[in-house]
Structures are given as structure tokens and as C-alpha cells.
Amino acid sequence: MKPDASRHDPRPEYLRALLAQAGLTQRAAAKLIGISDRQMRAHLCDPSIPGYRTPSYAVQYALEQLARR
């Protein structure tokens, strides 16, 4: 799969589904893609909660690649 930022889907439920598909914990995925546990939690929480950070396409793409392994 080639990166295509027009497919950016930052919804936490989409990212959680990728983690489930990859069979990884949030901590393991964060370590593999080079972000902190805290950043991963912030990307996966409800967008209405203070502290939510919209994940970049790079984070999404990295999780998609882990899910394809």
C-alpha cells in the first residue's frame, strides 16, 4: 500500500479497529511506530475529551501497515 494522505481518517474508532486487526496493545503499537504511550492514548480517546489530539496521517498509515502484517 502506498501512502495517500487523501485517505486520512483520524477517527479514534478507525484507529482502534486497526489495533485490533493487528492484534496489538496500544503500548506495543506506540513502541513499534515510535510514539509515546501517552500520545497513543490521546489519539484514541473521544474527540470531545480534553487532551484529544488529532492523529497525523503518518500515525494512521503506520497503524494500517501494522494491521496488514
Secondary structure, DSSP 4 states (H G I P E B T S, - for coil): ----GGG----HHHHHHHHHHHT--HHHHHHHHT--HHHHHHHHS-TTSTT--PPPHHHHHHHHHHHH-
